[in-house]
Amino acid sequence: MKATCPEDPKHRTFITTVHVAEEWVVDRNGDFLEVYEDTVRETTHGPHPDNEWVCQICGCCATVER
């Protein structure tokens, strides 16, 4: 997978969505209270080419090759 900024190919950092799991403290109804202090965060789904990728430098939508 490779992302390219259409404004400037020298721009090489992008913002995209990933999914991260963390442990929460909840009440008996399952409503969020806080993030558990000793939580171990793990990535459940990393960057995906179908997500939107935005150039961190100029804000343009990048093109992503698989």
Buried (B, 14 or more C-beta within 10 A) or exposed (E): EEBBBEBEEEBEEBEBEEEEEEEEEEEEEEEEEEEEEEEEEEEEEEBBEEEEBBBBBEEBBBEBEE
